C-alpha cells in the first residue's frame, strides 16, 4: 500500500468507483434509467454520464442522484464538521484520547480489466486536453491516422474510419465513455500518439501505483496528544 497525494488518475478512479456504486444502488432499488432520470430531473444521457463516473456533470447533479438513492448523508459528513479537527480550547481538543483515524484503500480491479480501462481513459483524456489547446497536435493525430489508413487493409480499418469523424468533428465523448465501442475505439487510437513521453510515463506510473493500492487518510496522531 502507498500513501500518495491525489493525482489525476487517482481522482478519475474515485469518480469511476462512485459511478459504479450509484449504478449498483439504482439497480438494487429496482429503478430503470428512465424512472431514475425522471426522479432526479435529468436526462438519461446525463444519468448515464453520472453512472460512468464522468467528470462532466456538476457536483449538484451527483448530489441529486445520491439524494434519490438515499445516500446524500454521506456527502453531508464531508460538508459538515464531523471529520474536522476539534476547535482550539474545546473539551475535545484537550482530550488525551487518540484522534480517530480514517483510511480508505483505493485500487483498480485487474480481474475486471479496470486497470487497463483506467489507463486507456486517462491517456485519452490527457490527449484530448492537449489537442484542444494546440490545433497542431490535432493535425498530427489526423496525419498519423491517414498513414494508417493508407497502409492497407486491417482489422482496425472500421475503427480508424470512425476516428476520422471523431477527430474532424471533435466528438470526444464518443471515445471517452465507458461503453464497449468507446473501449474499442481507444484500442485503435491515433490520439495518444501526440502525448509527450514524459506525460505518458507519468500517467503509467500513477496507474501502476493504483495496481498496488493507494491509501487515503490521516494516519497521524495515533498516539495521545
Residue, then its C-alpha position, 0 to 999 in steps of 0.5 A: x500500500x502507498x500513501x500518495x497525494x491525489x493525482x489525476x488518475x487517482x481522482x478519475x478512479x474515485x469518480x469511476x468507483x462512485x459511478x459504479x456504486x450509484x449504478x449498483x444502488x439504482x439497480x438494487x432499488x429496482x429503478x430503470x434509467x428512465x424512472x431514475x432520470x425522471x426522479x432526479x430531473x435529468x436526462x438519461x444521457x446525463x444519468x448515464x454520464x453520472x453512472x460512468x463516473x464522468x467528470x462532466x456533470x456538476x457536483x449538484x447533479x451527483x448530489x441529486x442522484x445520491x439524494x434519490x438513492x438515499x445516500x446524500x448523508x454521506x456527502x453531508x459528513x464531508x460538508x459538515x464538521x464531523x471529520x474536522x479537527x476539534x476547535x482550539x480550547x474545546x473539551x475535545x481538543x484537550x482530550x488525551x484520547x487518540x484522534x480517530x483515524x480514517x483510511x480508505x484503500x483505493x485500487x483498480x480491479x485487474x480481474x475486471x480489466x479496470x486497470x487497463x480501462x483506467x489507463x486507456x481513459x486517462x491517456x485519452x483524456x490527457x490527449x484530448x486536453x492537449x489537442x484542444x489547446x494546440x490545433x497542431x497536435x490535432x493535425x498530427x493525430x489526423x496525419x498519423x491516422x491517414x498513414x494508417x489508413x493508407x497502409x492497407x487493409x486491417x482489422x482496425x480499418x472500421x475503427x480508424x474510419x470512425x476516428x476520422x469523424x471523431x477527430x474532424x468533428x471533435x466528438x470526444x465523448x464518443x471515445x471517452x465513455x465507458x461503453x464497449x465501442x468507446x473501449x474499442x475505439x481507444x484500442x485503435x487510437x491515433x490520439x495518444x500518439x501526440x502525448x509527450x513521453x514524459x506525460x505518458x510515463x507519468x500517467x503509467x506510473x500513477x496507474x501502476x501505483x493504483x495496481x498496488x493500492x493507494x491509501x487515503x487518510x490521516x494516519x497521524x496522531x495515533x498516539x495521545x496528544 
